[in-house]
Structures are given as C-alpha cells and as structure tokens.
C-alpha cells in the first residue's frame, strides 16, 4: 500500500513539472497586424520574435531542469510555486508562425535568423 501511495505521489508531482519548450504548442496569433508591413519590416520583426522565442525557451528549459531535480529530491516541482514560461513560449511560437505566414502571403524571401 505504501508503494502505491508513493508511486501516486511521484506521478502527481511529475504531472506538475514545467513542460519542455519543444513540447509546447504555439498559441494562435493572427497574421493580420503584420500584413501592413513591408518585407524588410517583417524580416526585422521575425528576427525579434525568434530572439524572444529563444530567450523564453531557454528560461523554460531551465525551469524544466530545476523541476526534474526538485522532483528527484523532494517530490515537488519548483515551478508549482514559482511558475514557468510556457505561456510566453507559446505566444512567441505563435508570433513566429504569424510573421512567417505574412511573409509567405506577401511573397517575401525569408531571412534566417
């Protein structure tokens, strides 16, 4: 019985861990606000959006790593108390997708960041 309770506790703790950035789905961001921009402006916005995505992804990855350590040692994910950056990662992914859609719609040559 004690093993069952311990296993349930571990599963419950693991369920609250911060999600790895690669597993976070993008949130919907309309490309409409970007449609008025020229290709050069879109390229600049894409560079900025990708930089934000990289920043929030790095922060989220760090939260996931800390959670893994906390769950291993104390069975409680730290992000349960401190929060994480999943919403910011999802929004940044959505912005990158929206800007990419606007670029494609306008026939812009994508600039790799």
LUMVEXTI-454179 format. One record per residue (C-alpha): x, y, z; residue in one letter. Coordinates in Angstrom, 2 decimals. Each point is the difference from the previous one (the first is absolute). Example, Ala and Ser with C-alpha at 12.3 -4.5 7.8 and 13.67 -1.06 7.14 Angstrom:
<sites>
px: 12.30, py: -4.50, pz: 7.80, aa: A
px: 1.37, py: 3.44, pz: -0.66, aa: S
</sites>
This chain:
<sites>
px: 0.00, py: 0.00, pz: 0.00, aa: X
px: 2.84, py: 2.38, pz: 0.85, aa: X
px: 1.59, py: -0.64, pz: -3.40, aa: X
px: -3.28, py: 0.85, pz: -1.72, aa: X
px: -0.30, py: 3.27, pz: 1.91, aa: X
px: 3.64, py: 0.87, pz: -0.75, aa: X
px: -0.49, py: -0.76, pz: -3.69, aa: X
px: -3.14, py: 2.15, pz: -0.11, aa: X
px: 1.92, py: 2.84, pz: 1.65, aa: X
px: 2.80, py: -0.22, pz: -2.53, aa: X
px: -2.44, py: -0.01, pz: -2.92, aa: X
px: -1.90, py: 2.96, pz: 1.43, aa: X
px: 3.22, py: 1.94, pz: 0.49, aa: X
px: 1.24, py: -0.83, pz: -3.48, aa: X
px: -3.27, py: 1.18, pz: -1.52, aa: X
px: 0.66, py: 3.48, pz: 1.40, aa: X
px: 3.48, py: 0.31, pz: -1.51, aa: X
px: 0.84, py: 2.74, pz: -2.46, aa: X
px: -0.48, py: -1.13, pz: -3.60, aa: X
px: 3.04, py: -0.11, pz: -2.27, aa: X
px: -0.16, py: 2.82, pz: -2.61, aa: X
px: 0.00, py: -2.44, pz: -2.92, aa: X
px: -3.26, py: -1.51, pz: 1.27, aa: X
px: -1.82, py: 3.33, pz: 0.37, aa: X
px: -2.45, py: 0.69, pz: -2.80, aa: X
px: -0.16, py: 3.53, pz: -1.44, aa: X
px: -2.94, py: 2.13, pz: 1.00, aa: X
px: -2.04, py: 1.59, pz: -2.78, aa: X
px: 1.26, py: 3.40, pz: -1.10, aa: X
px: -1.68, py: 1.63, pz: -2.97, aa: X
px: 2.21, py: 1.05, pz: -2.89, aa: X
px: -2.35, py: 2.92, pz: -0.72, aa: X
px: 2.04, py: 2.60, pz: 1.94, aa: X
px: 3.08, py: -0.96, pz: -2.02, aa: X
px: -1.64, py: 0.23, pz: -3.42, aa: X
px: 0.47, py: 3.78, pz: -0.16, aa: X
px: 3.77, py: -0.38, pz: 0.41, aa: X
px: 2.53, py: -0.13, pz: -2.82, aa: X
px: 2.29, py: -3.00, pz: -0.43, aa: X
px: 2.97, py: 1.76, pz: 1.65, aa: X
px: -2.12, py: 0.86, pz: 3.03, aa: X
px: -1.30, py: -3.56, pz: 0.17, aa: X
px: 3.57, py: -1.33, pz: -0.09, aa: X
px: 0.92, py: 2.28, pz: 2.91, aa: X
px: -3.09, py: -1.05, pz: 1.94, aa: X
px: 0.80, py: -3.66, pz: -0.68, aa: X
px: 3.52, py: 0.47, pz: 1.36, aa: X
px: -1.41, py: 1.62, pz: 3.14, aa: X
px: -2.69, py: -2.67, pz: 0.41, aa: X
px: 2.53, py: -2.82, pz: -0.39, aa: X
px: 2.26, py: 1.66, pz: 2.58, aa: X
px: -2.94, py: 0.20, pz: 2.47, aa: X
px: -0.85, py: -3.63, pz: -0.73, aa: X
px: 3.60, py: -1.06, pz: 0.62, aa: X
px: 0.12, py: 2.01, pz: 3.26, aa: X
px: -3.27, py: -1.38, pz: 1.38, aa: X
px: 0.88, py: -3.52, pz: -1.18, aa: X
px: 3.31, py: 0.16, pz: 1.88, aa: X
px: -1.79, py: 1.21, pz: 3.14, aa: X
px: -2.62, py: -2.74, pz: -0.33, aa: X
px: 2.65, py: -2.66, pz: -0.55, aa: X
px: 1.74, py: 1.17, pz: 3.18, aa: X
px: -3.32, py: -0.24, pz: 1.91, aa: X
px: -0.51, py: -3.54, pz: -1.32, aa: X
px: 3.51, py: -0.98, pz: 1.09, aa: X
px: -0.50, py: 1.48, pz: 3.48, aa: X
px: -3.34, py: -1.79, pz: 0.27, aa: X
px: 1.61, py: -3.31, pz: -0.89, aa: X
px: 2.58, py: 0.48, pz: 2.75, aa: X
px: -2.61, py: 1.08, pz: 2.55, aa: X
px: -2.27, py: -2.93, pz: -0.80, aa: X
px: 2.94, py: -2.35, pz: 0.35, aa: X
px: 0.98, py: 1.39, pz: 3.41, aa: X
px: -3.22, py: 1.27, pz: 1.61, aa: X
px: -2.79, py: -1.35, pz: -2.25, aa: X
px: -1.36, py: 3.51, pz: -0.65, aa: X
px: 0.69, py: 1.97, pz: -3.20, aa: X
px: 1.35, py: 3.48, pz: 0.74, aa: X
px: -2.12, py: 1.56, pz: -2.76, aa: X
px: -3.05, py: -0.98, pz: 1.99, aa: X
px: 0.88, py: 2.94, pz: 2.23, aa: X
px: 1.99, py: 2.26, pz: -2.32, aa: X
px: -1.84, py: -0.42, pz: -3.30, aa: X
px: 1.58, py: -0.51, pz: -3.39, aa: X
px: 0.25, py: 1.57, pz: -3.46, aa: X
px: -2.27, py: -2.36, pz: -1.94, aa: X
px: -2.49, py: 2.74, pz: -0.93, aa: X
px: 2.79, py: 2.27, pz: -1.22, aa: X
px: 1.54, py: -2.82, pz: -2.05, aa: X
px: -3.40, py: -0.78, pz: -1.56, aa: X
px: -0.61, py: 3.66, pz: -0.84, aa: X
px: 3.49, py: 0.44, pz: -1.49, aa: X
px: -0.48, py: -3.13, pz: -2.12, aa: X
px: -3.33, py: 1.41, pz: -1.16, aa: X
px: 1.60, py: 3.32, pz: -0.93, aa: X
px: 2.72, py: -1.74, pz: -2.00, aa: X
px: -2.67, py: -2.00, pz: -1.84, aa: X
px: -2.14, py: 3.10, pz: -0.65, aa: X
px: 2.92, py: 2.01, pz: -1.33, aa: X
px: 1.04, py: -2.96, pz: -2.15, aa: X
px: -3.54, py: -0.23, pz: -1.39, aa: X
px: 0.02, py: 3.73, pz: -0.80, aa: X
px: 3.38, py: -0.35, pz: -1.71, aa: X
px: -1.26, py: -2.93, pz: -2.06, aa: X
px: -3.20, py: 1.84, pz: -0.91, aa: X
px: 1.98, py: 3.01, pz: -1.20, aa: X
px: 2.56, py: -2.13, pz: -1.84, aa: X
px: 2.87, py: 1.24, pz: 2.15, aa: X
px: 3.30, py: -1.82, pz: -0.03, aa: X
px: 0.41, py: -1.40, pz: 3.49, aa: X
px: 3.09, py: 1.11, pz: 1.85, aa: X
px: 1.41, py: -2.65, pz: 2.28, aa: X
px: 0.71, py: 1.24, pz: 3.48, aa: X
</sites>
